Amino acid sequence: MFTKLNLFLITFLLASLCFRFWQSWPKPAIYQNAEKIELTAVLTSQPEIYPKSQRFEVQGLKIITGLYPQYSYGDRLKISGTLQNGVLIFPAIEVIEKGQGNWLMSLRKKLIQLFESSLPEPSSSLLLGIFLGVKRGLPSDFYLALRKTGVLHVVVASGMNVTMVISFTLAILSYFFKRRLVLPLTFLAILFYTGLSGFDPPIVRAAIMGGVMLLGSFFGRLNLGVLSLFLAGFLMTFLDPKLIFDLGFQLSFLSTAGLIFIKPLFLIEKEDSFYLLKDDLTTTISAQLATLPILLSNFGQYQGLSLLVNTLVLWTTPILMGFGGAVVLLGLIFTPLARLGALLALPFLIYFEKIVVFVSQFSLAEIRVGKWPIFFTLAYYCLLTSILIFCYKRKSQLKNL
């Protein structure tokens, strides 16, 4: 039950957020369509790499340019071109200053080269996508198969990566250090991984959320999933109100909410047979129930076999993340050992690839249903919320019997 203090804090935070949205309400565009633009800016995140292009954003402008030369976090660029529907497409770009001495970006490049030289395609690109969210080098047919089977989220940097980094770091450091030292070191591990991933926005958001959870753990409050989710959402939307309209933020926030509120309703014991498969299945169902209307309203299609594919391949993700982390550590010590670690991941990568490619050949892999109107989306979430409230009340009543 909410106390008066809780209600006051929630009311204050919501009022603050409303004021922030009102203050930042869209103003007339700074740039006009077909306007010639020339600006100088520093890249504040790693560009997204696609098979034939790279994309990034500076000063509120989206830039699409050729695959080469490749730009990196920290590069100071002089950009000139003509605006087309809010996007600068293949503008003239001059590198004024390269990288500004960021050693994390240098390490990231070396690791990408290490993965690519140690494994064949598409295995190297798959492992890079799972561990660092790098989409460079993914063959177009395999990328399409990932999308059709509903597992493209695995090769995109996300909150799942940060969660695994936190889990692995806590598990390993707990054997060697006391709790007071483990938590600050885990904070450093989160910061290191966030930088290694190129400060990709989904990773930064997940790092904030993970940091709040760790902070709560430091003060002895272990069950802070709900608090960390909403506090992270509040902080990020308060600092950048435009995030509320960002599809990546919506999916990340709602899928995490699904894991917090929906998954606990599936009663699975660790002693159950096929626990890992059941856990992956309930994870997928929970995330999909929470994000389904957003996906349909934006894309108008549903991956009909995604539950099956996610259940079959998600169990390999923690293993491959572990191999990725081992390659990073070994690469800092002795490169041949790092190559061996990458090769040990090959059987799991091949299994992942074969499942995805095989299932993508079926017509049910991708079902087009048309885009949902906003009314259906609102009705869906009202119904889902009502069902969850009923289920939790029923669960509480049965527990008190």
C-alpha positions in Angstrom: 0.0 0.0 0.0 1.2 3.5 -0.8 2.2 5.7 2.1 1.5 9.4 2.0 5.2 10.0 1.4 5.2 7.7 -1.6 2.2 9.4 -3.0 3.7 12.8 -2.5 7.0 11.7 -4.2 5.1 10.1 -7.2 2.9 13.2 -7.6 6.0 15.5 -7.4 7.9 13.4 -10.0 4.9 13.3 -12.4 4.4 17.0 -12.0 8.1 17.7 -12.7 7.9 15.4 -15.8 4.8 17.2 -17.1 6.5 20.6 -16.6 9.6 19.3 -18.4 7.5 18.1 -21.4 5.6 21.4 -21.5 8.9 23.3 -21.4 10.4 21.3 -24.2 7.3 21.1 -26.4 8.4 21.1 -30.1 9.4 24.5 -31.4 9.6 25.5 -35.0 12.3 23.5 -36.8 15.8 25.0 -36.7 16.5 23.6 -40.2 14.1 23.7 -43.2 13.7 21.0 -45.8 16.1 21.5 -48.8 18.2 23.9 -46.8 22.0 23.8 -47.3 23.6 23.0 -44.0 27.2 23.3 -42.8 28.2 22.4 -39.3 31.0 21.2 -37.1 30.3 18.6 -34.4 31.8 15.8 -32.3 30.4 12.3 -32.5 29.0 11.5 -29.0 28.2 7.9 -29.8 29.5 5.2 -32.2 27.8 5.3 -35.6 25.5 2.4 -36.5 27.1 0.3 -39.2 24.9 -1.3 -41.9 26.0 -3.4 -44.9 26.3 -0.4 -47.2 26.1 2.7 -45.0 26.7 4.1 -41.6 24.3 6.3 -39.6 24.7 8.7 -36.7 23.1 11.9 -35.2 24.7 15.2 -34.5 23.0 18.4 -33.2 19.6 16.8 -33.7 20.3 15.9 -37.3 20.3 12.3 -38.7 23.2 11.6 -41.0 23.4 8.7 -43.5 26.7 8.3 -45.3 28.8 5.7 -47.1 30.4 2.7 -45.3 33.9 4.1 -45.8 35.7 6.0 -44.4 34.3 4.8 -41.1 33.9 7.4 -38.3 34.2 6.8 -34.6 33.1 8.1 -31.2 34.9 11.4 -30.4 35.7 12.3 -34.1 35.3 16.0 -34.8 33.6 16.3 -38.2 32.8 19.2 -40.6 29.6 18.2 -42.4 27.9 20.0 -45.3 25.0 19.0 -47.4 21.3 19.5 -48.3 18.6 18.5 -45.9 16.1 15.9 -47.3 13.0 15.2 -45.1 15.0 15.9 -41.9 18.0 13.8 -42.9 21.4 14.6 -44.4 22.0 11.8 -47.0 25.5 11.3 -48.1 26.8 14.8 -47.2 30.4 15.9 -47.7 32.3 15.0 -44.4 35.7 16.2 -43.4 37.5 14.8 -40.4 39.0 17.7 -38.5 40.3 15.7 -35.5 40.3 11.9 -35.2 39.1 10.2 -32.1 40.5 12.7 -29.6 42.6 9.9 -27.9 39.8 7.7 -26.7 41.5 4.4 -25.7 38.2 2.6 -25.4 37.4 3.2 -29.0 40.9 2.0 -30.0 40.4 -1.2 -27.9 36.9 -1.6 -29.5 38.4 -1.5 -33.0 41.1 -4.0 -32.1 38.5 -6.4 -30.6 36.4 -6.2 -33.7 39.4 -7.0 -35.8 40.2 -9.9 -33.5 36.7 -11.4 -33.8 36.7 -11.0 -37.5 40.1 -12.6 -38.0 39.3 -15.5 -35.6 35.9 -16.7 -36.9 34.3 -17.1 -40.4 31.3 -15.2 -41.5 28.5 -15.0 -40.4 29.8 -16.4 -37.1 32.1 -13.5 -36.4 29.4 -10.9 -37.1 26.9 -12.8 -35.0 29.2 -12.9 -32.0 30.1 -9.2 -32.4 26.4 -8.4 -32.6 25.6 -10.4 -29.4 28.5 -9.1 -27.4 28.9 -5.5 -28.6 25.8 -4.8 -30.7 28.0 -4.4 -33.9 25.9 -5.1 -37.0 28.8 -4.6 -39.4 29.4 -7.5 -41.7 26.2 -9.4 -41.2 25.2 -10.9 -44.6 22.0 -9.3 -45.9 20.2 -12.7 -46.2 21.2 -13.7 -42.6 20.1 -10.2 -41.4 16.7 -10.8 -43.1 16.4 -14.3 -41.5 17.1 -12.8 -38.0 14.3 -10.2 -38.6 11.8 -12.8 -39.9 12.3 -15.1 -37.0 12.0 -12.4 -34.3 15.6 -12.7 -32.9 17.1 -9.5 -34.4 17.0 -8.1 -30.8 19.8 -10.6 -29.9 22.4 -8.8 -32.2 21.4 -5.3 -31.1 23.1 -3.8 -28.0 20.4 -3.9 -25.3 19.6 -4.0 -21.6 20.1 -7.8 -21.7 23.8 -7.3 -22.4 24.2 -5.0 -19.3 22.2 -7.4 -17.1 24.6 -10.2 -18.1 27.6 -8.1 -17.5 26.4 -7.2 -14.0 25.5 -10.9 -13.3 28.9 -12.2 -14.5 30.9 -9.5 -12.7 29.1 -9.9 -9.4 29.4 -13.7 -9.5 33.1 -13.6 -10.2 34.2 -10.8 -8.0 32.2 -12.1 -5.0 34.6 -15.0 -4.8 37.6 -12.7 -4.3 36.4 -9.4 -2.7 34.1 -8.2 0.0 30.7 -6.8 -0.8 31.7 -3.2 -0.2 34.4 -3.5 -2.9 32.4 -5.7 -5.3 29.7 -3.1 -6.0 32.1 -0.2 -6.9 34.1 -2.6 -9.1 30.8 -3.7 -10.8 30.0 0.0 -11.5 33.4 0.3 -13.2 32.6 -2.9 -15.2 29.3 -1.3 -16.4 31.0 1.9 -17.4 33.8 -0.1 -19.2 31.3 -2.2 -21.2 29.1 0.9 -22.0 32.2 2.6 -23.5 33.3 -0.6 -25.3 29.8 -0.8 -26.9 30.4 2.7 -28.3 28.0 4.4 -25.9 25.1 3.0 -27.8 21.9 4.7 -26.5 20.1 1.4 -25.5 23.3 0.4 -23.5 23.5 3.8 -21.8 19.8 3.5 -20.8 20.4 0.0 -19.5 23.5 1.1 -17.7 21.6 3.8 -15.8 19.0 1.3 -14.9 21.6 -1.3 -13.7 23.4 1.4 -11.8 20.2 2.3 -9.9 19.7 -1.4 -9.0 23.3 -1.7 -7.8 22.9 1.5 -5.7 19.8 0.0 -4.1 21.7 -3.2 -3.4 24.5 -1.2 -1.8 22.0 0.2 0.7 20.6 -3.2 1.4 17.4 -2.9 -0.8 17.6 -5.9 -3.1 14.1 -6.0 -4.6 14.3 -2.8 -6.6 13.3 -3.9 -10.1 10.2 -1.7 -10.3 11.9 1.3 -8.7 15.0 1.1 -10.9 12.8 0.8 -14.1 10.7 3.9 -13.3 13.5 5.9 -11.8 15.7 5.3 -14.9 12.7 6.1 -17.2 12.1 9.3 -15.3 15.7 10.4 -15.3 16.2 9.7 -19.0 12.9 11.3 -20.2 13.5 14.3 -17.9 16.9 14.9 -19.4 15.7 14.2 -23.0 11.9 14.4 -23.3 12.2 13.4 -27.0 13.1 9.9 -25.8 9.4 9.2 -25.0 8.8 9.1 -28.8 11.9 6.9 -29.5 10.9 3.4 -30.6 14.1 1.9 -29.1 13.3 3.5 -25.7 9.7 2.4 -25.8 10.6 -1.3 -26.6 13.4 -1.4 -24.0 11.2 0.1 -21.3 8.2 -2.0 -22.0 10.1 -5.3 -22.4 11.8 -4.7 -19.1 8.4 -4.0 -17.5 7.1 -7.2 -19.0 9.9 -9.2 -17.3 9.2 -7.5 -14.0 5.4 -7.7 -14.0 4.4 -10.6 -16.3 7.2 -13.2 -15.9 6.8 -13.7 -12.2 3.2 -15.0 -12.9 4.8 -18.0 -14.6 5.7 -20.3 -11.8 8.9 -22.1 -12.7 11.2 -23.8 -10.2 14.9 -24.2 -10.8 14.5 -27.9 -10.1 12.1 -28.3 -13.0 13.0 -30.4 -16.0 14.2 -28.2 -18.9 14.4 -25.2 -16.7 16.5 -23.2 -19.1 14.1 -23.8 -22.0 11.1 -22.9 -19.8 12.8 -19.8 -18.6 13.6 -18.6 -22.1 10.1 -19.3 -23.2 8.5 -17.3 -20.4 11.0 -14.5 -20.9 10.0 -14.3 -24.6 6.3 -14.4 -23.9 6.5 -11.7 -21.2 8.5 -9.4 -23.4 6.3 -10.0 -26.4 3.1 -9.4 -24.5 4.4 -6.1 -23.2 5.6 -4.9 -26.7 3.2 -6.4 -29.2 1.0 -3.4 -29.9 4.0 -1.1 -30.2 5.6 -3.5 -32.8 2.3 -3.8 -34.7 1.6 -0.1 -34.7 5.0 0.7 -36.1 5.7 -2.3 -38.4 2.3 -3.9 -39.1 3.8 -7.4 -39.0 4.3 -10.2 -36.5 7.0 -12.9 -36.4 4.7 -16.0 -36.1 7.5 -18.4 -35.1 9.4 -16.1 -32.9 8.4 -17.9 -29.7 9.7 -21.2 -31.0 13.0 -19.7 -32.3 13.7 -17.6 -29.2 13.1 -20.7 -27.0 15.6 -22.7 -29.1 18.4 -20.1 -29.3 18.1 -17.7 -26.3 19.9 -20.2 -24.0 23.0 -19.8 -26.1 23.1 -16.0 -25.5 24.7 -16.1 -21.9 27.2 -18.6 -23.1 28.2 -16.5 -26.1 28.4 -13.4 -23.9 30.7 -15.3 -21.6 32.9 -16.3 -24.6 32.9 -12.7 -25.7 34.0 -11.5 -22.3 36.7 -14.2 -22.2 38.0 -13.1 -25.6 38.2 -9.5 -24.4 40.2 -10.4 -21.3 42.5 -12.9 -23.1 43.0 -10.4 -25.9 44.5 -8.0 -23.4 47.0 -10.7 -22.3 47.8 -13.0 -25.1 46.1 -12.8 -28.6 46.5 -16.6 -29.6 44.6 -17.6 -26.4 41.9 -15.1 -27.4 41.6 -16.7 -30.8 41.2 -20.1 -29.2 38.4 -18.7 -26.9 36.6 -17.4 -30.0 36.9 -20.8 -31.8 35.4 -22.5 -28.7 32.3 -20.4 -29.3 31.9 -21.6 -32.9 29.7 -24.7 -32.2 27.1 -22.5 -30.4 27.2 -19.9 -33.2 26.7 -22.5 -35.9 23.7 -24.0 -33.9 22.2 -20.5 -33.6 22.7 -19.8 -37.4 21.3 -23.1 -38.5 18.1 -22.7 -36.4 17.5 -19.2 -37.6 18.1 -19.9 -41.3 16.0 -23.1 -41.2 12.9 -21.6 -39.5 13.1 -18.4 -41.7 12.2 -20.5 -44.7 8.6 -21.1 -43.5 5.8 -18.8 -44.6 4.6 -18.4 -41.0 7.9 -16.8 -40.0 6.5 -13.4 -40.9 2.8 -12.5 -40.8 1.6 -9.1 -42.1 -1.4 -7.8 -40.2 -1.4 -4.1 -41.0 -0.5 -1.3 -38.7 -2.6 -0.9 -35.5 -4.4 2.4 -34.8 -3.5 4.1 -31.5 -6.9 3.3 -30.1 -6.2 -0.4 -30.2 -2.8 0.1 -28.5 -4.4 2.1 -25.6 -7.2 -0.5 -25.3 -4.6 -3.4 -25.3 -2.6 -1.8 -22.4 -5.7 -1.1 -20.4 -6.8 -4.7 -20.7 -3.3 -6.0 -20.0 -3.1 -3.8 -16.9 -6.5 -5.0 -15.6 -5.5 -8.6 -16.1 -2.2 -8.2 -14.2 -4.0 -6.4 -11.3 -6.5 -9.3 -11.1 -3.8 -11.9 -11.3 -1.7 -10.3 -8.5 -4.7 -9.8 -6.3 -5.7 -13.5 -6.8 -2.1 -14.6 -6.1 -2.1 -12.6 -2.9 -5.4 -14.1 -1.8 -4.2 -17.6 -2.4 -1.0 -16.9 -0.5 -2.9 -15.7 2.5 -5.2 -18.8 2.7 
